[in-house]
Amino acid sequence: MNTKKITTLVLLLFVVASVGTIVAKERGAQPAPEAAIATAATEVVAAQPASHIEEQPVSAESVQAQNTSSAAVAPAAQEKAAPAKVVAYYFHGNMRCTTCKKIEALTTEAIETGFADDIKSGRVELKVVNVEESGNEHYIQDYQLASRSVVVARYEGEAQKDWKRLDEVWQLVSDKDAFIRFVQEQTTNLLKGQSS
């Protein structure tokens, strides 16, 4: 084997060990990747006759490039592993009418009764937000709020992937069963990655 093949094989072993480390960490194991890489590299080099091994200087740039490429793999793997969750928001202001309070109560009931296990596991969350409080004004732009509203939003990790404003709650507020069914259906659709 020539030096290029040995270097390629050592780098390939490094990448395989890095990916193995990521998988092991996700499963809860405590790997020792440096030892595995060193052992694999030593075995590859030891298996070669001395006449075929040429010393190649290792530059700081090549080590940096190896570390950078393996570091780039880790966030991508972590991003794929991020669980999806749905946040059901009820947005209100400082002044609250009876209907607004009823929409909040029905939304809370719909989420808490329909998704108790998902709330415990962190897959569903309910947030009641006053858009008139400092720092919350951005929600008006984010979700194009024209009035007090219910919004369901799907996240993967920290990234919001989809959302839907449930304007129909205003027409359904006088029919508790229809209201709850509607909010639960919309939340379920987003949990499944569907929007309707």
C-alpha positions as CSV (number, residue, x, y, z in Angstrom):
1,M,0.0,0.0,0.0
2,N,1.3,3.4,-0.7
3,T,1.1,6.5,1.5
4,K,-2.0,7.8,-0.1
5,K,-3.9,4.6,0.5
6,I,-2.7,4.4,4.1
7,T,-3.7,8.1,4.7
8,T,-7.1,7.5,3.0
9,L,-7.7,4.4,5.1
10,V,-6.7,6.2,8.3
11,L,-9.0,9.1,7.5
12,L,-11.8,6.7,6.6
13,L,-11.3,5.0,10.0
14,F,-11.5,8.4,11.6
15,V,-14.8,9.2,10.0
16,V,-16.2,5.8,10.8
17,A,-15.1,6.2,14.5
18,S,-16.6,9.7,14.6
19,V,-20.0,8.4,13.3
20,G,-19.8,5.5,15.7
21,T,-19.2,7.9,18.5
22,I,-22.3,9.9,17.6
23,V,-24.4,6.8,17.4
24,A,-23.1,5.5,20.7
25,K,-23.7,8.9,22.4
26,E,-27.3,8.8,21.2
27,R,-27.8,5.4,22.6
28,G,-26.2,6.5,25.9
29,A,-22.9,4.6,25.7
30,Q,-19.6,6.3,26.7
31,P,-17.3,5.6,23.8
32,A,-13.6,6.2,23.6
33,P,-13.1,7.4,20.0
34,E,-9.5,8.5,20.3
35,A,-8.5,5.0,21.5
36,A,-10.4,3.3,18.7
37,I,-8.9,5.6,16.1
38,A,-5.4,5.1,17.4
39,T,-5.8,1.3,17.6
40,A,-7.2,1.1,14.1
41,A,-4.5,3.4,12.6
42,T,-1.8,1.4,14.4
43,E,-3.2,-1.9,13.1
44,V,-3.3,-0.6,9.5
45,V,0.2,0.8,9.6
46,A,1.6,-2.4,11.4
47,A,0.1,-4.6,8.7
48,Q,2.2,-2.9,6.0
49,P,5.7,-3.8,5.2
50,A,8.2,-1.1,6.3
51,S,9.4,-0.6,2.8
52,H,5.9,0.7,1.7
53,I,5.5,3.2,4.5
54,E,6.7,6.7,3.7
55,E,6.6,9.4,6.3
56,Q,4.3,12.3,5.4
57,P,4.4,15.5,7.3
58,V,1.1,16.3,9.0
59,S,0.2,19.9,8.8
60,A,-2.0,21.8,11.3
61,E,-4.3,22.6,8.4
62,S,-5.0,18.9,7.6
63,V,-5.7,18.1,11.2
64,Q,-8.0,21.2,11.3
65,A,-9.8,20.0,8.2
66,Q,-10.3,16.5,9.6
67,N,-11.7,17.9,12.9
68,T,-13.9,20.4,11.0
69,S,-15.3,17.7,8.7
70,S,-16.1,15.4,11.6
71,A,-17.6,18.3,13.6
72,A,-19.9,19.1,10.6
73,V,-21.2,15.5,10.7
74,A,-22.2,15.8,14.4
75,P,-24.7,18.7,14.2
76,A,-26.4,17.2,11.2
77,A,-26.9,13.9,13.0
78,Q,-28.2,15.8,16.1
79,E,-30.6,17.9,13.9
80,K,-32.1,14.7,12.5
81,A,-32.5,13.3,16.0
82,A,-34.3,16.3,17.3
83,P,-37.9,15.3,18.2
84,A,-40.8,17.1,16.7
85,K,-43.2,18.9,19.0
86,V,-46.3,21.1,18.6
87,V,-46.9,24.2,20.6
88,A,-50.5,25.4,20.9
89,Y,-50.5,29.1,21.6
90,Y,-53.3,31.2,22.9
91,F,-52.6,34.9,22.2
92,H,-54.4,37.6,24.2
93,G,-53.9,41.2,25.2
94,N,-54.3,43.2,28.4
95,M,-58.1,43.7,27.9
96,R,-59.9,40.4,27.8
97,C,-63.6,39.9,27.0
98,T,-65.7,36.9,28.1
99,T,-65.4,35.3,24.7
100,C,-61.6,35.6,24.8
101,K,-61.5,33.9,28.2
102,K,-63.8,31.2,27.0
103,I,-61.5,30.5,24.0
104,E,-58.5,30.2,26.3
105,A,-60.4,27.8,28.6
106,L,-61.6,25.6,25.7
107,T,-58.2,25.6,24.1
108,T,-56.6,24.6,27.4
109,E,-59.2,21.8,27.8
110,A,-58.7,20.6,24.3
111,I,-54.9,20.3,24.7
112,E,-54.8,19.0,28.2
113,T,-57.5,16.3,27.6
114,G,-56.5,15.3,24.1
115,F,-52.7,15.2,24.6
116,A,-52.0,14.3,28.2
117,D,-49.3,11.8,27.3
118,D,-47.8,14.0,24.7
119,I,-47.6,16.9,27.2
120,K,-45.8,14.6,29.7
121,S,-43.3,13.5,27.0
122,G,-42.7,17.1,25.7
123,R,-44.3,16.5,22.3
124,V,-47.1,19.0,22.9
125,E,-47.0,22.2,24.9
126,L,-49.5,24.9,25.7
127,K,-48.5,28.5,26.0
128,V,-50.8,31.4,26.9
129,V,-49.1,34.6,25.7
130,N,-50.0,38.2,26.3
131,V,-48.9,39.9,23.1
132,E,-48.9,43.3,24.7
133,E,-46.2,42.4,27.2
134,S,-42.7,43.6,26.5
135,G,-40.8,41.1,24.3
136,N,-44.0,39.3,23.0
137,E,-44.9,41.9,20.3
138,H,-43.0,39.8,17.6
139,Y,-45.8,37.2,17.7
140,I,-48.1,39.7,16.0
141,Q,-45.8,39.8,13.0
142,D,-44.8,36.1,13.3
143,Y,-48.3,34.8,13.1
144,Q,-50.0,37.7,11.3
145,L,-52.4,38.2,14.3
146,A,-55.3,40.6,13.7
147,S,-57.2,39.6,16.8
148,R,-56.9,37.3,19.8
149,S,-56.0,33.9,18.3
150,V,-55.1,30.3,18.8
151,V,-52.1,29.1,16.8
152,V,-50.5,25.7,16.6
153,A,-46.9,25.5,15.5
154,R,-44.7,22.5,14.8
155,Y,-41.0,22.5,15.8
156,E,-38.2,20.2,15.1
157,G,-35.6,20.9,17.7
158,E,-35.5,24.7,18.0
159,A,-36.6,25.3,14.4
160,Q,-40.2,26.1,13.6
161,K,-41.3,24.1,10.6
162,D,-45.0,24.9,10.2
163,W,-47.8,26.7,11.8
164,K,-51.5,27.4,11.5
165,R,-53.7,30.1,12.9
166,L,-57.0,28.7,14.0
167,D,-59.4,31.6,13.2
168,E,-62.3,29.1,13.2
169,V,-62.3,29.1,17.0
170,W,-64.3,32.3,17.0
171,Q,-67.2,30.6,15.1
172,L,-66.9,27.4,17.2
173,V,-66.7,29.0,20.7
174,S,-70.5,28.4,21.3
175,D,-70.1,24.7,20.5
176,K,-67.7,23.2,23.0
177,D,-67.5,19.8,21.5
178,A,-66.9,21.1,17.9
179,F,-64.3,23.6,19.3
180,I,-62.4,20.9,21.2
181,R,-62.5,18.5,18.3
182,F,-61.3,21.1,15.9
183,V,-58.3,22.2,18.0
184,Q,-57.4,18.6,18.7
185,E,-57.6,17.7,15.0
186,Q,-55.4,20.6,14.0
187,T,-52.8,19.8,16.7
188,T,-52.8,16.1,15.6
189,N,-52.3,17.0,12.0
190,L,-49.2,19.1,12.9
191,L,-47.8,16.4,15.1
192,K,-48.0,14.1,12.1
193,G,-46.3,16.7,10.0
194,Q,-49.5,17.5,8.0
195,S,-51.0,20.9,7.6
196,S,-54.6,21.4,6.4
